[in-house]
Amino acid sequence: MSKEVVMPQMGESIAEGTIVRWIKKVGDKVDRDEPLFEISTDKVDAEIPSPEAGVISEIRVKEGETVPVNSVVAVIGAASEAKAPAPPPAPAKPVEAPKPSTQGDGSPAAAQAGPAPAPPPAARTPAPEPAPREERTARTSVEGPEDAIRQRSSPLVRKIAREHNVDITQLHGSGIAGRVTKADILQFIDRGESAPAAGDRGAAAARPAPAAPDRFAPAALAVRAPLEHDRAEKMSVMRKRIAEHMVLSKRTSAHVHSVFEVNFSRVAQIREARKAEFERAGTKLTYLSFIIKAAVDALRAMPVINASIDGENVIYHADVNIGIAVALDWGLIVPVIKNADERNLLGLSRAIADLANRARAKQLKPEEVQGGTFTVTNPGVFGALLGTPIINQPQVAILGVGAVEKRPVVVDDAIAIRPMAYLTLGYDHRLVDGAVADQFMSIIKKSLENWDPNAV
């Protein structure tokens, strides 16, 4: 009995996914829950397990193709059902024209009497391919304008449209069945166009769409042709998502950064005394665990940093959900520690290690990379002294952690060697003033430099 494998729904607002890589090929045996293929969506990259044990009998979607959720991408059957690749069609043998017979004098013979031979049948025109399922399925109910907007866009796209006063109903997107994607709305805004009025719909539909500009390069920048030893390759799906998200954030938020230097002597002493205890509990006690705990306490004291902007409204989030930026070989992902304020130092340490490990193994669930209210990024692990990170929308602040290293500092009018690090807060000046950001950082600095050993 064959089993169809479909593109999974990786999140409520996700309508399609891209096949990045097939781990198995036609004819391969596969066990139930064994990784079958790898996909990339707007939210997460993940390896998709096989729903059945058997043999891959058919693969219907190629690597790099984007298809709607619930589309059949492969078929698993018994070993005897595996389909061999179709052989290439044999080239058509040319038909030789009959040689005319000649009379004795060498002139062509007169045509013989009788009906003329029928002309060869005309080549059959292939039937047009069926339209995508969304286009050929008739609507069974009358939808209101809000329903149409929700079906044709994601919550993020609708938020961008509201902020830039764009009427999504007047746009035809590049997604499945005309769905407006984040790339479509950003291109529309970059072109500086305004959405057509309701009375101009017919004229707007008749006008050809202008060529889409490059979203990631300045319009006036001419890209030189690749030289002989250059190498060009397409951006991965994740890389394109990151590029779009970063450009959107710089366009949306008024970025400002404050840098504080923190003495980690107290934390280093406590960490050295307690790290064996944490290792016996199955995790590591790192500087990052202390920093996140200090940030969580500061967010409770300064709720405006744990907020977001929605149009003209400020949303003060009741939960403290900390995003942890994890660098991967193929990009960057930000899994989220939900309700971080309800965890102690041991619980935070376990959550950090678990999310980072599963991010690198492509085992995160869509809900584990959504809902963050504040983000911490740690370039110091690679040796960076400080950075000026870009805010993770729709949040209003992000904390960058520099390397903790020994430096000469002045202590009680004397030069001493202490473990020091720079912490950088990037914040959205539309909502957060410099004085508020510095108060927030002062709370973190005070917590780290005067850590209570009983708070571990």
Phi, psi and chi 1 to 4 in degrees:
 res  aa     phi    psi   chi1   chi2   chi3   chi4
   1 MET       -  125.1 -173.3   69.5  179.7      -
   2 SER   -79.0  150.8  -62.7      -      -      -
   3 LYS  -127.5  124.8  171.8   71.5  175.0  179.9
   4 GLU   -82.3  138.3  -67.9 -177.9  -21.9      -
   5 VAL  -105.3  127.0 -178.4      -      -      -
   6 VAL  -113.7  159.2  -58.9      -      -      -
   7 MET   -68.0  120.2  173.8   64.4   69.7      -
   8 PRO   -75.0  158.6   27.9  -34.2      -      -
   9 GLN   -86.7  101.7  175.5   96.1   38.6      -
  10 MET   -96.0   56.0  -61.7  -65.6  -73.2      -
  11 GLY   126.9  150.5      -      -      -      -
  12 GLU   -62.2  -38.3 -179.1 -178.2   -3.8      -
  13 SER   -94.7    5.3   63.0      -      -      -
  14 ILE   -93.4  125.5  -65.0  176.4      -      -
  15 ALA  -107.9  -11.8      -      -      -      -
  16 GLU  -154.2  166.6   58.6 -168.1   19.0      -
  17 GLY  -147.4  157.0      -      -      -      -
  18 THR  -111.4  129.1  -58.4      -      -      -
  19 ILE   -74.8  110.9  -58.4  -74.3      -      -
  20 VAL   -85.0  -41.1  175.9      -      -      -
  21 ARG  -158.3  137.0  178.6  172.2   65.9   98.5
  22 TRP   -91.5  119.6  -80.1  101.6      -      -
  23 ILE   -78.9  -31.4  -59.2  171.3      -      -
  24 LYS  -113.3  158.7  -61.5  -69.8 -175.9  178.4
  25 LYS  -127.1  172.4   60.5 -179.3 -177.0  -65.3
  26 VAL   -58.4  130.5  172.7      -      -      -
  27 GLY    97.2  -13.8      -      -      -      -
  28 ASP   -77.0  143.1  -75.1   -6.8      -      -
  29 LYS   -80.2  146.4  -68.4 -176.9  178.8  179.6
  30 VAL  -141.5  139.1   62.8      -      -      -
  31 ASP   -92.8  158.4  -65.5  -33.0      -      -
  32 ARG   -60.4  135.2 -177.9 -178.6  177.8   87.0
  33 ASP    71.3    6.5  -65.3  -30.4      -      -
  34 GLU   -80.1  138.1 -176.3 -179.7    0.7      -
  35 PRO   -53.9  129.4  -26.3   35.2      -      -
  36 LEU  -109.2  -46.9 -176.8   58.2      -      -
  37 PHE  -153.1  166.5   59.4   96.4      -      -
  38 GLU  -116.5  134.1 -177.6 -177.3  -35.5      -
  39 ILE  -123.0  163.1   69.1  169.0      -      -
  40 SER  -134.0  132.6 -175.8      -      -      -
  41 THR  -127.6 -175.8   70.5      -      -      -
  42 ASP   -62.9  -22.1  -77.0  -17.3      -      -
  43 LYS  -105.3  -39.9  -58.3  -64.8 -177.0 -174.9
  44 VAL  -158.6  151.2   68.2      -      -      -
  45 ASP   -97.4  138.0  -78.0   11.1      -      -
  46 ALA  -153.0  150.5      -      -      -      -
  47 GLU   -90.1  130.0  -68.7 -178.7  -10.6      -
  48 ILE   -99.4  124.8  -55.2  -56.7      -      -
  49 PRO   -78.7  157.1   27.7  -33.1      -      -
  50 SER   -73.9  134.8  172.7      -      -      -
  51 PRO   -78.4  -13.0   29.0  -34.0      -      -
  52 GLU  -143.6  158.3  -73.5  -75.8  -31.1      -
  53 ALA   -91.6  142.5      -      -      -      -
  54 GLY   162.3 -147.6      -      -      -      -
  55 VAL  -126.5  137.0  174.3      -      -      -
  56 ILE   -68.9  109.3  -50.9  -60.2      -      -
  57 SER   -94.9  -20.4   59.6      -      -      -
  58 GLU  -159.7  139.1 -173.9  178.6   -2.7      -
  59 ILE  -120.3  120.7  -70.3  178.1      -      -
  60 ARG  -102.1  -16.2  -62.2 -173.5 -178.9  178.1
  61 VAL  -122.4  127.7  178.2      -      -      -
  62 LYS   -80.3  161.4  -60.5  176.8 -177.9  177.6
  63 GLU   -61.8  136.1  -67.7 -178.8   -5.0      -
  64 GLY    93.6  -11.8      -      -      -      -
  65 GLU   -83.4  144.7  -76.1 -169.3   41.1      -
  66 THR  -109.7  128.0  -59.4      -      -      -
  67 VAL  -133.8  156.9  -64.6      -      -      -
  68 PRO   -69.1  157.5   22.1  -31.4      -      -
  69 VAL   -61.6  151.6  -62.4      -      -      -
  70 ASN    71.8    4.9  -62.8  -36.1      -      -
  71 SER   -74.6  143.6  -62.6      -      -      -
  72 VAL   -75.4  121.7  177.4      -      -      -
  73 VAL  -107.0  -20.2  -61.1      -      -      -
  74 ALA  -161.1  167.5      -      -      -      -
  75 VAL  -131.3  133.3  177.5      -      -      -
  76 ILE  -112.1  129.5  -63.2  175.9      -      -
  77 GLY  -141.7 -168.5      -      -      -      -
  78 ALA   -72.5  166.7      -      -      -      -
  79 ALA   -58.0  -35.5      -      -      -      -
  80 SER   -71.8  -14.7   58.5      -      -      -
  81 GLU   -91.5   -5.1  -63.9  178.2   -1.7      -
  82 ALA   -61.0  130.3      -      -      -      -
  83 LYS   -90.9  127.3  -68.9 -174.5  178.8 -179.8
  84 ALA   -75.8  147.6      -      -      -      -
  85 PRO   -58.3  137.6  -21.2   31.9      -      -
  86 ALA   -65.4  132.1      -      -      -      -
  87 PRO   -67.6  149.9   26.0  -33.8      -      -
  88 PRO   -64.4  143.5   21.8  -30.8      -      -
  89 PRO   -62.6  140.5   22.4  -32.3      -      -
  90 ALA   -68.4  140.2      -      -      -      -
  91 PRO   -63.9  140.3   21.4  -30.8      -      -
  92 ALA   -66.1  133.9      -      -      -      -
  93 LYS   -79.1  124.3 -172.9  174.8 -179.0  180.0
  94 PRO   -63.7  140.0   22.4  -30.5      -      -
  95 VAL   -91.0  123.0  179.1      -      -      -
  96 GLU   -79.2  139.6  -63.8 -178.4   -0.4      -
  97 ALA   -72.7  139.9      -      -      -      -
  98 PRO   -65.5  139.0   22.4  -31.6      -      -
  99 LYS   -76.8  133.0  -64.3 -180.0  179.6  179.1
 100 PRO   -69.7  139.3   24.1  -32.5      -      -
 101 SER   -81.0  157.0   58.2      -      -      -
 102 THR  -122.6  155.7   57.0      -      -      -
 103 GLN   -84.9  178.3  -66.7 -179.9  -12.2      -
 104 GLY   -58.6  -30.2      -      -      -      -
 105 ASP   -86.4    3.8   59.1   -2.8      -      -
 106 GLY    91.1   -5.6      -      -      -      -
 107 SER   -82.8  152.6   61.4      -      -      -
 108 PRO   -60.9  144.4  -19.3   30.0      -      -
 109 ALA   -72.9  151.3      -      -      -      -
 110 ALA   -67.0  148.7      -      -      -      -
 111 ALA   -63.4  137.9      -      -      -      -
 112 GLN   -72.0  147.9  -63.5 -179.2   -6.6      -
 113 ALA   -67.6  154.8      -      -      -      -
 114 GLY   126.8  171.2      -      -      -      -
 115 PRO   -66.5  144.9   25.2  -33.8      -      -
 116 ALA   -70.1  145.8      -      -      -      -
 117 PRO   -63.6  144.2   23.3  -33.0      -      -
 118 ALA   -68.2  140.5      -      -      -      -
 119 PRO   -66.1  153.5   25.2  -33.3      -      -
 120 PRO   -62.5  148.0   23.0  -32.9      -      -
 121 PRO   -62.5  144.7   22.4  -32.9      -      -
 122 ALA   -68.2  149.2      -      -      -      -
 123 ALA   -63.2  135.2      -      -      -      -
 124 ARG   -71.4  128.5 -179.0  175.0  -62.7  177.2
 125 THR   -76.7  124.8  -56.7      -      -      -
 126 PRO   -63.6  143.9   22.7  -32.2      -      -
 127 ALA   -68.4  144.0      -      -      -      -
 128 PRO   -64.2  147.3   22.1  -31.4      -      -
 129 GLU   -66.9  145.1  -65.2 -175.4    0.6      -
 130 PRO   -64.9  149.4   22.4  -33.0      -      -
 131 ALA   -69.0  158.8      -      -      -      -
 132 PRO   -55.1  154.5  -23.6   31.0      -      -
 133 ARG   -54.7  -40.0 -178.3  178.5   57.8 -169.0
 134 GLU   -64.6  -30.5  -73.4   80.6    2.0      -
 135 GLU   -82.5  -31.7  -65.2 -177.9    2.2      -
 136 ARG   -93.6   -5.7   65.6  172.0 -176.7  -95.1
 137 THR   -86.2  121.1  -57.3      -      -      -
 138 ALA   -71.3  146.2      -      -      -      -
 139 ARG   -74.9  129.8  -60.3  -70.6 -173.2 -168.7
 140 THR   -98.2   -6.6   56.5      -      -      -
 141 SER  -141.1  156.9   60.3      -      -      -
 142 VAL   -82.2  126.5  177.9      -      -      -
 143 GLU  -103.1  142.6  -60.3  169.7  -13.3      -
 144 GLY   -79.5  170.8      -      -      -      -
 145 PRO   -61.4  -36.6   17.3  -28.7      -      -
 146 GLU   -64.7  -40.3  -72.7  -63.4  -35.4      -
 147 ASP   -62.7  -41.9  -64.7  -34.4      -      -
 148 ALA   -63.5  -41.5      -      -      -      -
 149 ILE   -63.4  -43.0  -68.7  174.1      -      -
 150 ARG   -65.3  -36.8  -70.5 -177.8 -178.6  -83.0
 151 GLN   -71.3  -25.7  -72.3 -168.6   -5.1      -
 152 ARG  -102.3    8.2  -61.1 -174.7   62.6 -115.6
 153 SER  -161.8  161.7   61.5      -      -      -
 154 SER   -93.9  166.1   68.2      -      -      -
 155 PRO   -57.2  -37.7  -27.3   35.5      -      -
 156 LEU   -64.6  -42.4  175.3   59.8      -      -
 157 VAL   -62.6  -41.6  169.6      -      -      -
 158 ARG   -64.7  -35.9  -64.3 -165.1  -68.7  -86.0
 159 LYS   -65.9  -44.2 -179.9  176.5 -177.2  -63.3
 160 ILE   -62.0  -40.7  -61.6  171.1      -      -
 161 ALA   -63.1  -41.3      -      -      -      -
 162 ARG   -63.3  -42.1  -74.0 -163.4  -54.5  -89.2
 163 GLU   -66.6  -27.3  -68.8  175.5  -10.6      -
 164 HIS  -110.9   13.5  -67.4   84.5      -      -
 165 ASN    54.2   47.1  -62.6  -40.8      -      -
 166 VAL  -106.5  132.8  174.9      -      -      -
 167 ASP   -88.2  105.7 -176.4   -0.5      -      -
 168 ILE   -63.0  -30.5  -65.6 -178.8      -      -
 169 THR   -63.5  -17.8   60.2      -      -      -
 170 GLN   -92.8   -0.3  -53.6  -55.1  -50.5      -
 171 LEU  -105.0  143.5  -56.5 -178.2      -      -
 172 HIS  -110.7  114.1 -177.1   79.6      -      -
 173 GLY   -84.5  173.6      -      -      -      -
 174 SER   -94.2   -2.0   61.1      -      -      -
 175 GLY   -78.4 -173.0      -      -      -      -
 176 ILE   -61.3  131.5  -57.0  -60.5      -      -
 177 ALA    55.1   36.2      -      -      -      -
 178 GLY    78.5   15.1      -      -      -      -
 179 ARG   -62.9  134.2 -177.4  178.8  176.2   85.6
 180 VAL   -83.2  116.3  179.3      -      -      -
 181 THR   -93.6  171.7   66.1      -      -      -
 182 LYS   -61.5  -38.5 -176.4  165.0   61.7  175.3
 183 ALA   -62.5  -38.5      -      -      -      -
 184 ASP   -63.5  -46.7  -64.4  -31.8      -      -
 185 ILE   -68.0  -35.7 -168.9   73.6      -      -
 186 LEU   -67.9  -39.9  -68.3  178.8      -      -
 187 GLN   -62.3  -42.1  -72.3  178.7    8.3      -
 188 PHE   -61.2  -43.4 -173.9   86.9      -      -
 189 ILE   -69.0  -40.0  -65.8  168.4      -      -
 190 ASP   -60.8  -34.4  -76.9  -18.8      -      -
 191 ARG   -73.7  -11.7  -69.3 -163.8  -64.3  -93.4
 192 GLY    70.7   25.4      -      -      -      -
 193 GLU   -86.5  165.2  -60.4  176.8   -0.4      -
 194 SER  -116.0  146.8   57.5      -      -      -
 195 ALA   -65.3  137.1      -      -      -      -
 196 PRO   -65.8  148.6   22.1  -31.0      -      -
 197 ALA   -69.2  166.2      -      -      -      -
 198 ALA   -61.1  -35.9      -      -      -      -
 199 GLY   -73.7  -12.8      -      -      -      -
 200 ASP  -100.0   14.8  -62.7  -25.4      -      -
 201 ARG   -61.2  -42.7  -69.7 -176.8 -177.1  179.3
 202 GLY   -64.1  -44.6      -      -      -      -
 203 ALA   -64.4  -39.1      -      -      -      -
 204 ALA   -64.6  -39.8      -      -      -      -
 205 ALA   -67.0  -31.1      -      -      -      -
 206 ALA   -75.7  -23.9      -      -      -      -
 207 ARG   -75.6  134.7  -72.2 -164.1  -61.8  -91.4
 208 PRO   -68.8  144.9   25.0  -33.0      -      -
 209 ALA   -71.1  136.9      -      -      -      -
 210 PRO   -70.0  157.7   24.9  -32.6      -      -
 211 ALA   -63.0  137.0      -      -      -      -
 212 ALA   -74.5  130.7      -      -      -      -
 213 PRO   -78.1  165.7   29.1  -33.7      -      -
 214 ASP   -71.0  121.2 -174.9   -9.6      -      -
 215 ARG   -76.3  -18.9  -59.2 -170.3  -58.5  -79.7
 216 PHE  -105.7    0.7  -48.8  136.2      -      -
 217 ALA  -133.2  145.2      -      -      -      -
 218 PRO   -58.6  142.7  -21.6   31.3      -      -
 219 ALA   -61.1  -33.1      -      -      -      -
 220 ALA   -85.3   -3.7      -      -      -      -
 221 LEU   -87.0  117.4 -179.7   61.8      -      -
 222 ALA   -87.2  124.6      -      -      -      -
 223 VAL   -88.6  123.3  179.7      -      -      -
 224 ARG   -70.4  153.4   67.3  169.9  176.4   79.5
 225 ALA   -66.3  144.5      -      -      -      -
 226 PRO   -62.9  140.7   19.4  -29.8      -      -
 227 LEU   -84.0  179.4  -59.1  178.4      -      -
 228 GLU   -58.5  -40.8  179.5 -178.2   -2.4      -
 229 HIS   -98.7    5.7  -59.6  -65.3      -      -
 230 ASP   -73.0  158.4  -69.8  -14.6      -      -
 231 ARG  -128.1  127.4  179.2  169.4   57.0   90.1
 232 ALA  -116.2  134.2      -      -      -      -
 233 GLU  -146.1  152.8   58.7 -176.4   40.5      -
 234 LYS   -70.0  147.4  -69.3 -169.5   66.5  174.8
 235 MET   -62.4  143.1  -83.3 -173.1  174.3      -
 236 SER   -71.3  163.6   66.5      -      -      -
 237 VAL   -58.7  -44.1  175.1      -      -      -
 238 MET   -63.1  -41.9  173.5  179.0  -84.2      -
 239 ARG   -62.7  -39.3 -168.5   74.9 -100.8  164.9
 240 LYS   -65.5  -39.7  -73.2 -170.1  -71.8 -173.0
 241 ARG   -63.7  -42.9  -60.7  -73.1 -174.4  -90.2
 242 ILE   -62.2  -45.2  -67.9  171.7      -      -
 243 ALA   -59.8  -45.4      -      -      -      -
 244 GLU   -63.1  -42.2  -68.0  165.7    0.6      -
 245 HIS   -67.5  -39.6 -163.5   62.6      -      -
 246 MET   -68.8  -42.8  -65.7  -60.3   97.3      -
 247 VAL   -63.4  -41.2  170.8      -      -      -
 248 LEU   -61.3  -42.7  169.0   65.7      -      -
 249 SER   -65.1  -43.9 -177.2      -      -      -
 250 LYS   -64.9  -33.0  -66.6  -67.1  -74.8 -173.9
 251 ARG   -74.4  -30.0 -178.1 -172.7  -65.6  115.3
 252 THR   -87.4  -48.8  -59.2      -      -      -
 253 SER   -98.8  146.3  -65.0      -      -      -
 254 ALA   -86.6   95.5      -      -      -      -
 255 HIS   -76.1  129.5  -79.8   69.7      -      -
 256 VAL  -135.5  149.8 -176.3      -      -      -
 257 HIS  -130.5  139.1  -66.3   84.3      -      -
 258 SER  -121.5  137.6  -69.6      -      -      -
 259 VAL  -118.4  127.7 -178.4      -      -      -
 260 PHE  -119.5  140.9  -85.4   55.1      -      -
 261 GLU   -97.7  132.2 -171.5  175.1   29.1      -
 262 VAL  -123.0  134.9  177.7      -      -      -
 263 ASN   -88.2  118.4 -174.3  -23.5      -      -
 264 PHE   -99.0   19.7  -83.9   82.2      -      -
 265 SER   -59.7  -47.2  -63.2      -      -      -
 266 ARG   -62.8  -45.8 -178.1   79.8  164.9  178.6
 267 VAL   -64.1  -39.5  168.5      -      -      -
 268 ALA   -62.8  -39.2      -      -      -      -
 269 GLN   -64.8  -46.0  -66.9  171.2    0.1      -
 270 ILE   -66.4  -40.7  -62.9  171.9      -      -
 271 ARG   -62.6  -43.2  177.6  172.4  174.2  -96.5
 272 GLU   -63.9  -36.2 -173.8   64.4   28.3      -
 273 ALA   -75.9  -26.6      -      -      -      -
 274 ARG  -114.1   -4.4  -55.3  -67.3  -66.8  -87.5
 275 LYS   -65.3  -32.9   67.3  178.8 -177.0  180.0
 276 ALA   -64.8  -38.0      -      -      -      -
 277 GLU   -62.0  -41.3  174.2 -173.7  -22.0      -
 278 PHE   -69.6  -37.0  -85.3   62.8      -      -
 279 GLU   -64.6  -36.6  -71.9  174.0   -2.3      -
 280 ARG   -66.2  -26.3  -73.3 -167.2  -63.6  -90.1
 281 ALA   -84.8    0.3      -      -      -      -
 282 GLY    93.8   18.8      -      -      -      -
 283 THR  -149.2  177.3 -171.4      -      -      -
 284 LYS  -112.2  143.1  -68.5 -177.0  178.4 -179.7
 285 LEU   -95.9  104.7 -179.6   57.0      -      -
 286 THR  -109.4  165.6   64.2      -      -      -
 287 TYR   -58.9  -35.6  -73.3  117.9      -      -
 288 LEU   -61.6  -35.6 -174.5   59.9      -      -
 289 SER   -60.6  -44.3  -57.7      -      -      -
 290 PHE   -63.5  -42.4  -72.9   92.2      -      -
 291 ILE   -63.9  -43.7  -66.8  167.6      -      -
 292 ILE   -65.9  -40.3  -70.0  176.4      -      -
 293 LYS   -62.0  -42.3  179.0   68.1  171.3  117.8
 294 ALA   -64.7  -39.2      -      -      -      -
 295 ALA   -66.1  -39.1      -      -      -      -
 296 VAL   -61.4  -46.1  166.7      -      -      -
 297 ASP   -63.3  -37.7  -65.3  -19.6      -      -
 298 ALA   -68.3  -35.6      -      -      -      -
 299 LEU   -65.1  -34.6  -70.7  168.8      -      -
 300 ARG   -67.6  -35.2  -84.0  -59.8 -177.8 -154.7
 301 ALA   -77.4  -27.7      -      -      -      -
 302 MET  -126.9   77.7  -52.5  -79.8  -62.6      -
 303 PRO   -62.8  -18.9   19.4  -30.5      -      -
 304 VAL   -66.3  -25.8   69.0      -      -      -
 305 ILE   -75.6  -20.5  -52.4  -64.5      -      -
 306 ASN   -99.5   34.4 -163.9   51.3      -      -
 307 ALA  -118.1 -179.4      -      -      -      -
 308 SER  -149.5  162.1   60.0      -      -      -
 309 ILE  -105.8  130.1  -62.1  175.4      -      -
 310 ASP  -125.5   92.7 -176.1   11.7      -      -
 311 GLY    66.9 -117.2      -      -      -      -
 312 GLU  -100.5    8.7  -63.4 -178.6   -5.0      -
 313 ASN  -107.5  149.1  -62.3  -38.1      -      -
 314 VAL  -108.6  123.9  178.8      -      -      -
 315 ILE   -99.9  113.9  -50.6  -60.2      -      -
 316 TYR   -93.2  111.4  -66.4   91.2      -      -
 317 HIS   -77.2  133.3  -59.2  -68.7      -      -
 318 ALA   -72.9  -34.0      -      -      -      -
 319 ASP   -91.3  150.4  -62.9  -28.6      -      -
 320 VAL  -108.0  102.2  177.7      -      -      -
 321 ASN  -113.9  112.3  -60.4  -28.0      -      -
 322 ILE   -97.3  120.1  -55.3  -65.3      -      -
 323 GLY   -84.1  136.9      -      -      -      -
 324 ILE  -116.3  112.8  -52.5  -64.4      -      -
 325 ALA   -70.2  125.6      -      -      -      -
 326 VAL  -118.3  119.7  177.8      -      -      -
 327 ALA   -80.9  128.2      -      -      -      -
 328 LEU  -113.4  165.9  -51.5  172.5      -      -
 329 ASP   -65.0  -23.6  -69.1  -19.9      -      -
 330 TRP  -114.3    9.9   54.9   92.8      -      -
 331 GLY   155.8 -151.6      -      -      -      -
 332 LEU  -137.6  139.9 -178.3   76.0      -      -
 333 ILE  -138.8  151.9 -163.5  165.9      -      -
 334 VAL  -125.7   83.9 -174.0      -      -      -
 335 PRO   -69.5  158.5   23.0  -30.8      -      -
 336 VAL  -120.6  131.5  177.6      -      -      -
 337 ILE   -87.7  106.2  -57.1  174.5      -      -
 338 LYS   -75.5  141.6  -59.0  -67.4  178.1   65.0
 339 ASN    51.5   50.1  -59.1  -49.5      -      -
 340 ALA   -63.3  -24.0      -      -      -      -
 341 ASP   -72.5  -10.4   54.6  -31.9      -      -
 342 GLU   -95.2    3.6  -61.4  177.2    2.0      -
 343 ARG  -110.0  145.7  -60.2  173.0 -174.5 -101.5
 344 ASN   -87.5 -173.4   58.8   15.2      -      -
 345 LEU   -63.1  -37.8 -156.3   56.9      -      -
 346 LEU   -66.3  -43.7  176.0   60.6      -      -
 347 GLY   -63.6  -39.4      -      -      -      -
 348 LEU   -66.2  -40.9  -72.1  172.3      -      -
 349 SER   -61.6  -42.8  -61.7      -      -      -
 350 ARG   -64.8  -42.3  -75.4  173.2  170.4  166.6
 351 ALA   -65.4  -41.0      -      -      -      -
 352 ILE   -60.6  -48.9  -66.7  167.9      -      -
 353 ALA   -65.1  -42.1      -      -      -      -
 354 ASP   -63.4  -48.7  172.3   62.2      -      -
 355 LEU   -65.8  -39.8  -70.8  173.3      -      -
 356 ALA   -65.0  -42.9      -      -      -      -
 357 ASN   -65.2  -44.0  -70.3  -24.0      -      -
 358 ARG   -73.5  -26.0  -70.5 -166.0  -68.5  115.5
 359 ALA   -65.4  -42.7      -      -      -      -
 360 ARG   -70.6  -26.2  -64.0 -175.8 -179.4  103.0
 361 ALA   -92.2    4.4      -      -      -      -
 362 LYS    57.5   44.6  -61.2 -176.8  178.5  179.9
 363 GLN  -117.8   14.7  -66.0  176.0   -8.9      -
 364 LEU   -76.7  149.1  -69.7  173.8      -      -
 365 LYS   -93.8  154.5  -60.4  174.3 -176.8  176.9
 366 PRO   -55.0  -39.9  -24.6   33.2      -      -
 367 GLU   -68.0  -14.9   59.4  -90.8   19.9      -
 368 GLU   -85.1   -2.6  -68.3  177.2  -44.1      -
 369 VAL  -120.6   19.3  -66.5      -      -      -
 370 GLN  -125.8  159.4  -58.8  179.4   51.1      -
 371 GLY    85.1   10.6      -      -      -      -
 372 GLY   -67.6  145.1      -      -      -      -
 373 THR  -113.0  -12.8   60.0      -      -      -
 374 PHE  -161.2  144.5 -177.8   80.3      -      -
 375 THR  -123.2  143.2  -64.5      -      -      -
 376 VAL  -120.0  127.9  177.1      -      -      -
 377 THR  -122.0  142.6 -179.4      -      -      -
 378 ASN  -123.4   70.7 -175.7   19.3      -      -
 379 PRO   -67.6  -15.0   26.4  -34.4      -      -
 380 GLY   -62.0  -23.1      -      -      -      -
 381 VAL   -63.6  -21.5   72.4      -      -      -
 382 PHE   -99.3    4.4  -58.3  108.6      -      -
 383 GLY   102.1   -2.3      -      -      -      -
 384 ALA   -67.6  135.3      -      -      -      -
 385 LEU   -75.1  -39.2  -67.4 -179.8      -      -
 386 LEU  -162.7  166.7   60.5   84.4      -      -
 387 GLY  -149.0  172.3      -      -      -      -
 388 THR  -122.3   79.9   53.8      -      -      -
 389 PRO   -67.5  154.6   24.9  -33.8      -      -
 390 ILE   -88.8  138.0  -63.8  175.1      -      -
 391 ILE   -64.3  138.5  -63.1  167.7      -      -
 392 ASN   -87.7  100.6 -172.3   14.8      -      -
 393 GLN   -61.1  145.8  -63.4  -64.4  -35.6      -
 394 PRO   -94.0   25.0   35.3  -35.8      -      -
 395 GLN   -70.3  171.3  -60.0  163.9   24.2      -
 396 VAL  -117.3    1.7  -64.6      -      -      -
 397 ALA  -157.8  156.2      -      -      -      -
 398 ILE  -147.3  140.4 -178.6  171.6      -      -
 399 LEU  -107.1  123.8 -177.7   67.0      -      -
 400 GLY  -102.8  135.2      -      -      -      -
 401 VAL  -112.1  121.3  178.8      -      -      -
 402 GLY   -87.7  174.4      -      -      -      -
 403 ALA   -67.4  137.7      -      -      -      -
 404 VAL   -87.4  115.0  178.8      -      -      -
 405 GLU  -145.0  155.2   61.9 -180.0   17.8      -
 406 LYS   -74.1  131.9  -68.1 -177.8  177.8 -179.4
 407 ARG  -141.7  154.1  -71.4 -161.8  -72.6  -90.9
 408 PRO   -74.0  129.9   24.3  -31.7      -      -
 409 VAL  -136.1  163.1  -65.1      -      -      -
 410 VAL   -91.2  120.1  177.1      -      -      -
 411 VAL  -127.4  115.9  178.5      -      -      -
 412 ASP    53.3   48.0  -63.5  -30.6      -      -
 413 ASP    63.5   22.9  -65.7  -29.5      -      -
 414 ALA  -133.3  153.4      -      -      -      -
 415 ILE   -82.8  129.4  -58.5  -64.1      -      -
 416 ALA  -137.7  159.0      -      -      -      -
 417 ILE   -99.2  124.5  -56.1  -61.5      -      -
 418 ARG  -138.1  149.7  -64.6  -70.5 -174.4  -91.9
 419 PRO   -73.5  116.2   25.3  -30.9      -      -
 420 MET  -122.8  157.2  -52.3  -66.7  -67.9      -
 421 ALA  -154.5  151.6      -      -      -      -
 422 TYR   -98.2  130.6  -64.8  109.8      -      -
 423 LEU  -111.9  130.7  -58.1 -174.8      -      -
 424 THR  -116.7  127.5  -56.8      -      -      -
 425 LEU  -105.0  118.2 -177.2   71.9      -      -
 426 GLY   -94.8  129.3      -      -      -      -
 427 TYR  -139.8  158.8   55.8   95.8      -      -
 428 ASP   -90.4  109.2 -171.1  -17.8      -      -
 429 HIS   -71.1   -7.8 -147.5  -18.9      -      -
 430 ARG   -64.5  -30.9  -64.6  179.4  -56.9  163.8
 431 LEU  -118.0  -38.5  177.6   63.0      -      -
 432 VAL  -102.2  120.7 -178.1      -      -      -
 433 ASP   -82.0  160.6  -67.5  -31.0      -      -
 434 GLY   -59.9  -38.5      -      -      -      -
 435 ALA   -64.6  -39.4      -      -      -      -
 436 VAL   -66.8  -43.2  174.3      -      -      -
 437 ALA   -61.8  -41.1      -      -      -      -
 438 ASP   -70.4  -34.5  -68.6  -16.2      -      -
 439 GLN   -62.8  -42.0  -70.0  174.3   42.7      -
 440 PHE   -60.5  -46.5  174.4   79.3      -      -
 441 MET   -66.7  -33.5  -68.3  -63.9  -73.0      -
 442 SER   -64.4  -36.1  -65.4      -      -      -
 443 ILE   -64.2  -45.0  -65.0  173.7      -      -
 444 ILE   -62.1  -45.9  -66.0  178.7      -      -
 445 LYS   -60.3  -46.2  176.8 -178.6  172.7   71.8
 446 LYS   -63.4  -40.7 -176.5  177.8  179.3 -180.0
 447 SER   -62.6  -44.6  -64.1      -      -      -
 448 LEU   -71.4  -36.5  -67.0  170.7      -      -
 449 GLU   -81.8  -14.7  -66.7 -175.7  -18.1      -
 450 ASN  -129.9   41.9  -58.6  -82.8      -      -
 451 TRP   -62.4  134.4 -161.9  -83.7      -      -
 452 ASP   -82.4  118.9 -178.1    0.8      -      -
 453 PRO   -58.6  -27.0  -21.8   32.2      -      -
 454 ASN   -76.5   -7.4  -63.0  -39.9      -      -
 455 ALA   -91.3    5.5      -      -      -      -
 456 VAL   -74.3      -  176.4      -      -      -
